Amino acid sequence: MSERNHKNGFSVMEVLVAAAMLGVSLVGIWSIFIFSTTQVAVARARTVANNIANEQIEIMRNMPYEDIGTTTGFPHGDIPATQTITRNGLGFSVQTYVRYFDSAADGTVSASSTGKHVHFLWGGCGWEPTEAQILRLDFYNDSIVVDLDFQNYYHGNNFNWSGSVTVDGEDQHFHLTAQGNDPCPTLSLQTQNVEAPFRLYVDGVLIVTYTGPDVFTPGAGVTYTIIGQGAVVPADLYPNDYLHAEVQVCWTRYQCPVAVVMSTFIAQKGAETASDTGVLKIEVLNADGQGIVGANIHIENSGVGLSPIDEVTDINGLRVIPILTPDVEGYEVTVTKSGYSTDRTLAATPQNPHPTQPHLTVQAATISEPTFAIDLVSQLHIDVIKMDDTAGDGIQVTVTGGKTIGVTPTVYKYPDTNFIANSAGRVELTDIEWDTYTLVADLPTGDSTKTVTVSPGTDETIVISPHTLRVTVRDNAGSQPVQEGASVLLTYDNDGSSTTLLTDSSGRADFSSLRTGAYSIDTSLSSYISQHTDITVTTGSNSQTIYLIHN
């Protein structure tokens, strides 16, 4: 017999597996290479960005004081607010902000009190002279805290803590350490413009709870002494003490998660002196009266030769614009923010001869303090239903807002506006301002009116239809209408939407613009047993009588 040589090889499956493993390895190596290369490039870009920011700061430091300003900001100048600078083939986006800075040394634009000085003494006198003491400040309510200014110290050692913090929805904790060199420490607390309760701890020991303007509750074993009320500082009519310049630089080719930021204060060579100019202190609030950070303020006044000013509000919703030329109703102001409504001043016109917010007036040696209100826009979907319970396509709906922008005559911010329902019987109101709107549908059976209150940042659907329900609430004993004010909760079983009305003096609650279908009625009144009733609403007018039994 002849012998044959047999050689071992790889199967197709083995080759495929090996190729896949090699591919994964190569992809991983390539990814690591790309990541490393990118990180090196980003590090180089950040170094160049630092150099650019430093160059821009030095340019401003060497400019004449009166020429420092940006093309769109205030003070106005020739420095581009936004520019692109190319270095080594890489583009850098440079944003420059220049604003007047109001120093507290001569008072600020707002008259204020330096607050009460309170000295606290506690505990054991057992701390070692070199031991680091940890101060913890806990804000524990859902609100905004502004202009935080504490001066805390131990005998022989001082530390200051100031700035602005935001408390929103949950407890916030802030820590600070300092070396103590006295075995019997005393802590001095100065409250200034603090608007939220807080608890103050040192090394875990509760020192004080602050619950309101100068209302202190000391911790266990803590004594305190109020040294006295601080001085009242009058408003500074010339809040242009220094210039604060800030440069933000980002590279454009790679991801730039955090811009390089440099800033400086620039002082004028001469002393600040009085002038024949005035100040605008603009406040921007939301629907709840809280300041809005980052709101855009645009100011124009061609009558005094003012270059347009574009500014943004600070964390407190404020922006101060000093050294403005006096003018009567000449400053046109528009306040905006992405995703928010718009508020503005208005000129008198034949259609609106007496606007409620006319263009602003600036007077010499005076601080004008206008307030504007904006908030998140909302969406409102209106479903129109006809008597036969079909979609009200082609039906005209007239919408009118409740806010006014003029008096004598009354001028509405959202005037009568007509819409035509689409083939599905729907009218879409997009990006509308929070307000109370009156809706009138021109149905074949007669006008149907509904009033709806739209809150900021909401998206809701309402119905306009000729279907109604009258609920009459009576006393079970004598069948007489119950006293006014019985609560009637009507809930639509299909989606759980509900409406609550109070009965009138006749014991009636009238519900309008209903969908047909199953509902539940929950009726309650003091001294009576609450009742639950199921009802089906059909087309047209419906009625239901509820009998309540005394407890």
C-alpha positions in Angstrom: 0.0 0.0 0.0 1.2 3.5 -0.8 1.3 6.0 2.0 -0.1 9.5 1.6 1.1 12.5 3.4 -1.6 14.3 5.4 -1.0 18.0 6.4 -3.1 19.7 9.1 -4.8 23.2 8.3 -7.3 25.7 9.6 -11.0 25.4 9.1 -13.0 28.3 7.7 -14.6 29.0 11.0 -11.2 29.2 12.7 -10.0 31.7 10.1 -13.1 33.8 10.6 -12.7 33.8 14.4 -9.1 34.8 14.2 -9.8 37.5 11.7 -12.6 38.9 13.9 -10.2 38.9 17.0 -7.5 40.6 15.0 -10.0 43.2 13.8 -11.2 44.0 17.3 -7.6 44.3 18.4 -6.8 46.7 15.6 -9.9 48.8 16.2 -9.0 49.0 19.9 -5.4 50.0 19.1 -6.6 52.5 16.6 -9.1 54.0 19.1 -6.4 54.4 21.7 -4.1 56.0 19.1 -6.9 58.5 18.1 -7.8 59.2 21.7 -4.2 59.8 22.7 -3.6 62.0 19.6 -6.7 64.0 20.3 -5.8 64.5 24.0 -2.4 65.8 23.0 -4.0 68.1 20.4 -6.5 69.4 23.0 -3.8 70.0 25.5 -1.8 72.0 22.9 -5.0 73.9 22.0 -5.7 74.7 25.6 -2.2 76.1 25.9 -2.7 78.3 22.9 -6.1 79.4 24.2 -4.5 80.5 27.5 -2.0 82.6 25.5 -4.8 84.1 23.4 -6.9 84.9 26.5 -3.8 86.5 28.2 -3.1 88.5 25.1 -6.6 89.9 24.9 -6.5 90.8 28.6 -3.1 92.6 28.1 -4.5 94.5 25.1 -7.4 95.9 27.2 -5.0 96.7 30.1 -2.9 98.9 27.8 -5.9 100.7 26.2 -7.1 104.1 27.3 -9.7 103.5 30.0 -12.4 105.4 28.1 -11.9 103.2 25.0 -12.3 99.9 26.7 -15.6 98.3 25.6 -17.1 95.8 23.2 -19.0 96.3 19.9 -22.3 95.1 21.3 -22.0 95.6 25.1 -21.8 98.5 27.5 -19.5 100.3 27.8 -19.4 100.4 24.0 -16.0 100.2 22.2 -14.1 98.7 19.3 -13.3 95.4 20.9 -15.2 92.6 19.0 -17.6 90.9 21.4 -17.1 87.7 19.4 -14.2 87.0 17.1 -12.3 84.0 15.6 -8.5 84.0 15.9 -6.4 81.4 14.0 -3.2 80.1 15.4 -1.1 77.2 13.9 -3.9 76.4 11.6 -6.4 76.0 14.4 -9.4 78.3 14.9 -10.3 79.8 18.3 -13.6 81.4 19.2 -13.0 84.4 21.5 -15.8 86.1 23.4 -15.1 89.2 25.4 -17.3 90.8 28.0 -16.7 94.2 29.6 -18.9 95.6 32.3 -18.8 98.3 34.9 -18.1 96.9 38.4 -19.8 98.5 41.4 -17.5 98.4 44.4 -19.0 98.1 47.9 -16.3 100.4 49.2 -18.4 103.5 48.4 -21.8 101.7 48.5 -23.6 99.8 45.8 -26.4 100.8 43.4 -28.8 99.4 46.0 -29.1 101.0 49.4 -28.3 98.2 52.0 -27.5 97.5 55.6 -24.4 95.7 56.6 -26.5 93.5 58.8 -26.2 92.5 62.5 -22.9 91.4 63.9 -23.5 88.3 66.2 -20.8 86.7 68.3 -21.3 83.0 69.3 -19.4 81.3 72.1 -19.6 77.6 72.8 -18.2 74.5 74.0 -15.5 73.0 76.2 -12.6 75.3 75.3 -10.8 72.1 74.3 -9.6 72.7 70.8 -5.9 72.4 70.1 -4.3 75.6 68.9 -3.2 74.1 65.6 -6.3 72.0 64.9 -8.2 72.9 61.6 -11.8 73.7 62.3 -14.4 72.8 59.7 -17.3 75.2 59.2 -20.3 73.8 57.4 -23.2 75.9 56.2 -26.5 74.1 55.3 -29.2 75.8 53.3 -32.3 73.8 53.8 -35.2 75.4 52.0 -36.3 75.5 48.3 -35.4 79.1 47.4 -32.8 81.4 45.9 -30.0 82.8 48.1 -28.1 85.8 46.9 -25.2 88.0 47.9 -23.9 85.7 50.6 -21.5 87.6 52.8 -20.2 86.0 56.0 -17.2 87.2 58.0 -16.2 84.4 60.3 -13.2 84.3 62.5 -11.6 82.8 65.5 -9.3 84.7 67.9 -6.2 85.6 66.0 -7.3 83.9 62.8 -9.6 85.3 60.1 -11.3 83.9 57.1 -13.8 85.5 54.8 -16.4 83.8 52.6 -18.5 85.7 50.1 -20.3 85.2 46.8 -23.6 84.0 45.4 -25.1 80.5 45.8 -28.3 78.9 44.4 -30.5 76.7 46.5 -33.0 74.9 44.4 -35.1 72.0 45.6 -32.9 70.3 48.1 -30.5 70.9 51.0 -27.2 72.5 50.0 -23.9 72.1 52.0 -20.9 74.4 51.8 -17.7 73.7 53.7 -14.8 75.9 54.8 -11.8 75.2 57.0 -9.6 77.5 59.1 -6.8 77.1 61.6 -7.9 78.0 65.2 -5.2 79.1 67.6 -7.3 79.8 70.7 -8.7 77.0 72.9 -11.9 79.1 73.5 -13.1 79.9 70.0 -15.6 82.7 69.2 -17.3 82.9 65.9 -18.6 86.2 64.5 -21.4 86.0 61.9 -22.4 89.0 59.8 -25.8 88.6 58.0 -26.1 90.7 54.9 -28.8 90.2 52.3 -29.3 86.6 53.2 -32.8 85.4 52.1 -33.0 81.8 53.1 -32.9 79.8 56.4 -29.6 78.0 57.1 -27.9 76.0 59.8 -24.3 76.7 60.8 -22.1 73.9 62.1 -18.5 73.9 63.3 -16.9 70.5 63.5 -20.3 68.9 63.5 -21.6 71.1 66.4 -24.8 73.1 65.5 -24.0 76.7 66.3 -27.0 78.5 65.1 -30.2 78.2 63.0 -31.1 81.3 61.0 -34.8 81.4 60.1 -35.4 85.0 58.9 -34.1 88.6 59.0 -31.9 88.6 62.2 -33.8 85.7 63.8 -31.3 83.3 65.4 -31.8 80.1 67.4 -28.6 79.0 69.1 -27.6 75.4 69.3 -27.4 73.5 72.6 -24.8 75.0 74.9 -24.2 78.0 72.6 -24.5 81.6 73.8 -24.5 84.6 71.6 -24.3 88.4 71.8 -25.7 90.8 69.2 -23.0 93.5 68.9 -25.3 95.9 67.0 -26.9 96.9 63.8 -24.5 97.6 61.0 -24.5 100.9 59.2 -27.0 101.7 56.4 -25.1 102.3 53.2 -26.9 104.7 50.8 -27.2 103.9 47.1 -24.2 104.7 44.9 -25.5 106.9 42.2 -22.3 106.4 40.1 -21.7 102.6 40.1 -19.0 102.7 37.5 -16.1 102.2 40.0 -14.1 99.8 37.9 -14.2 97.8 34.6 -14.4 94.1 34.8 -13.1 92.4 31.6 -13.6 88.7 30.9 -12.3 86.7 28.0 -13.6 83.2 27.1 -11.7 81.2 24.5 -12.6 77.8 22.9 -11.0 75.9 20.1 -13.2 75.0 17.1 -11.7 71.8 15.7 -11.9 69.5 18.8 -14.5 69.2 21.5 -14.2 72.1 23.9 -16.2 71.1 27.0 -14.9 74.0 29.2 -13.7 77.3 27.8 -10.5 79.0 29.0 -11.6 82.0 31.0 -9.5 84.9 32.2 -10.7 88.1 33.8 -9.3 91.3 35.3 -10.4 94.5 37.0 -9.3 97.7 35.3 -9.3 101.0 37.3 -9.4 104.4 35.8 -6.5 106.6 36.6 -8.5 109.4 38.1 -11.1 109.3 40.9 -14.7 108.5 40.2 -16.6 111.8 40.0 -20.2 112.8 39.8 -21.7 113.5 36.3 -24.9 114.6 34.7 -25.7 111.0 33.8 -28.2 108.5 35.2 -28.4 104.7 35.9 -30.7 101.9 34.7 -31.0 99.1 37.1 -33.0 96.5 35.2 -34.6 93.5 37.0 -36.0 90.5 35.1 -38.4 88.2 37.0 -40.4 85.0 36.2 -44.1 84.4 36.9 -43.3 83.6 40.5 -41.3 86.8 41.0 -37.9 85.1 41.1 -34.9 86.6 39.2 -34.0 85.1 35.9 -30.3 84.5 35.2 -29.1 84.8 31.6 -31.9 86.9 30.3 -30.9 89.0 27.2 -31.4 92.7 27.5 -31.3 94.9 24.3 -31.3 98.7 24.7 -31.5 101.3 22.0 -31.8 105.1 22.0 -30.8 106.7 18.7 -32.0 110.1 20.0 -29.0 110.5 22.3 -26.5 108.7 19.9 -26.4 105.6 22.0 -24.9 102.5 20.3 -27.1 99.5 20.8 -26.4 97.7 24.1 -26.7 93.9 24.5 -26.3 92.6 28.1 -27.4 89.6 30.2 -28.8 89.4 33.7 -26.8 88.1 36.6 -27.7 85.3 39.0 -30.2 87.6 40.7 -31.9 88.7 37.4 -30.3 92.1 37.6 -28.2 94.2 35.3 -27.0 97.8 36.0 -26.2 100.1 33.1 -24.5 103.3 34.4 -23.5 106.7 32.9 -26.5 107.0 30.5 -27.5 110.3 29.0 -30.7 111.7 30.5 -33.7 111.3 28.2 -37.5 111.2 28.7 -39.0 107.9 27.4 -36.2 107.5 25.0 -34.6 104.1 26.0 -36.2 101.2 24.2 -35.7 97.9 26.0 -36.4 94.4 24.9 -35.9 91.4 27.2 -35.7 87.9 25.7 -34.3 84.4 26.5 -34.4 81.2 24.4 -37.6 79.2 25.2 -39.1 82.1 27.1 -41.6 84.8 26.4 -40.6 88.4 25.5 -41.2 91.6 27.4 -40.4 95.1 26.1 -41.1 98.8 26.4 -43.5 100.4 23.9 -43.8 103.7 22.2 -47.1 105.5 22.3 -49.1 105.0 19.1 -52.6 106.0 17.9 -53.7 102.4 18.6 -52.0 102.4 22.0 -51.7 106.0 23.2 -51.0 105.1 26.9 -48.7 102.0 27.1 -48.3 100.4 30.5 -44.6 100.1 30.0 -43.4 103.1 27.9 -39.8 103.5 26.8 -37.7 104.2 29.8 -36.7 107.6 31.2 -33.2 108.3 32.5 -32.7 111.3 34.8 -29.4 112.8 35.9 -28.1 111.6 39.3 -31.0 109.1 39.5 -31.3 105.3 39.5 -34.3 104.1 37.4 -35.4 100.6 38.4 -37.7 99.0 35.7 -38.9 95.5 36.1 -39.7 93.0 33.3 -41.4 89.6 33.4 -40.7 86.6 31.2 -41.1 82.9 31.7 -41.1 79.6 29.8 -43.5 79.5 26.8 -46.3 77.0 26.7 -48.3 75.0 24.2 -52.2 74.8 24.1 -54.1 72.4 22.0 -57.8 73.2 21.5 -60.2 70.4 20.4 -63.4 71.7 18.9 -66.4 69.3 19.0 -69.8 69.9 17.3 -73.3 69.0 18.6 -73.3 65.7 16.8 -70.1 64.8 18.6 -67.9 65.0 15.5 -64.7 67.0 15.0 -65.4 70.7 14.5 -63.2 71.1 11.3 -63.5 74.5 9.8 -64.9 76.1 13.0 -63.5 79.5 13.8 -62.0 80.0 17.3 -61.3 83.5 18.6 -58.5 83.7 21.3 -58.0 86.7 23.6 -55.4 87.0 26.4 -56.0 88.8 29.7 -52.7 90.7 30.0 -52.8 94.4 29.0 -50.1 96.6 27.4 -52.1 99.8 27.3 -54.9 101.6 29.1 -57.5 104.1 28.0 -58.4 102.3 25.8 -57.5 98.8 27.0 -55.0 97.2 24.7 -54.3 93.4 25.2 -50.9 91.9 24.8 -52.6 88.9 23.0 -55.5 90.6 21.2 -58.5 88.9 19.5 -57.0 86.4 17.1 -59.0 84.1 14.9 -58.0 80.5 14.1 -59.7 77.9 11.9 -59.8 74.3 13.3 -58.1 71.8 11.1 -59.6 68.6 9.7 -59.3 66.9 13.1 -61.1 69.8 14.7 -58.0 71.1 16.5 -56.4 74.5 16.9 -52.8 74.7 17.9 -51.4 77.6 20.0 -47.6 77.3 20.2 -45.1 79.2 22.3 -47.7 81.3 24.1 -47.1 83.3 27.2 -48.5 82.4 30.6 -51.9 84.1 30.9 -55.6 83.6 31.2 -57.1 83.2 27.7 -60.7 83.5 26.6 -61.7 81.1 23.8 -64.9 81.5 21.7 -65.8 78.8 19.2 -68.3 79.8 16.5 -70.3 76.6 16.6 -73.4 76.1 14.3 -75.6 75.8 17.5 -74.2 79.1 18.9 -71.0 80.4 20.4 -69.3 78.3 23.0 -67.0 80.2 25.4 -64.3 78.8 27.6 -61.7 80.4 29.8 -58.4 78.7 30.5 -55.4 79.7 32.6 -52.0 78.7 31.1 -49.1 78.3 33.4 -45.4 78.7 32.3 -43.8 75.8 30.6 -46.9 73.6 30.2 -48.4 71.5 27.4 -52.1 70.9 27.7 -55.2 70.0 25.7 -58.7 71.5 26.3 -62.1 71.0 24.7 -64.7 73.4 23.4 -68.0 71.8 22.7 -71.8 72.5 23.1 -72.1 69.6 25.6 -72.9 70.9 29.1 -73.7 69.5 32.5 -75.6 71.2 35.3 -75.1 69.7 38.7 -77.6 70.7 41.4 -76.7 69.8 45.0 -79.6 69.5 47.5 -80.2 68.6 51.1 -81.5 65.1 51.4 -83.8 66.0 54.3 -85.8 68.9 52.7 -84.7 68.7 49.1 -83.7 72.3 49.3 -80.5 73.5 47.7 -77.5 73.3 50.0 -75.7 76.5 51.0 -73.4 78.1 48.5 -69.9 76.6 48.2 -70.3 72.9 47.9 -67.3 71.4 46.0 -68.2 69.4 42.9 -65.4 67.5 41.2 -66.1 66.2 37.7 -63.7 63.6 36.4 -63.7 62.2 32.8 -63.2 58.5 33.1 -61.4 58.1 29.7 -58.3 60.1 30.6 -58.7 61.1 34.3 -58.9 64.9 33.5 -61.0 66.7 36.1 -62.6 70.1 36.9 -63.8 71.4 40.3 -66.5 74.0 40.7 -68.2 75.4 43.7 -72.0 75.7 43.8 -73.7 79.1 43.6 -76.4 80.3 45.9 -78.9 78.1 44.1 -76.8 75.0 44.7 -75.8 74.8 41.0 -72.5 74.1 39.3 -72.5 74.4 35.5 -69.8 72.5 33.5 -69.4 73.5 29.8 -67.4 72.3 26.8 -67.5 68.6 27.8 -66.7 65.5 25.8 -69.5 62.8 25.7 -68.9 59.7 27.7 -68.6 58.4 31.3 -67.8 60.8 34.2 -67.8 60.6 37.9 -69.0 63.3 40.3 -67.5 63.7 43.8 -69.5 66.2 45.9 -68.5 67.5 49.4 -69.5 70.1 51.9 -68.8 70.7 55.5 -71.2 69.0 57.9 -72.4 66.6 55.1 -71.3 63.2 54.0 -69.5 63.3 50.7 -71.1 61.6 47.7 -69.7 59.8 44.7 -71.9 59.5 41.6 -71.3 58.1 38.1 -72.9 59.7 35.1 -72.9 59.5 31.3 -72.8 62.8 29.4 -74.5 62.8 26.1 -74.8 65.4 23.3 -76.3 68.7 24.2 -77.5 69.7 27.7 -77.2 67.3 30.6 -78.3 67.6 34.3 -77.7 65.7 37.5 -79.1 66.2 41.0 -77.0 65.2 44.0 -78.5 64.7 47.5 -76.3 65.2 50.5 -76.9 63.7 53.9 -76.0 65.5 57.1 -73.3 63.9 59.3 
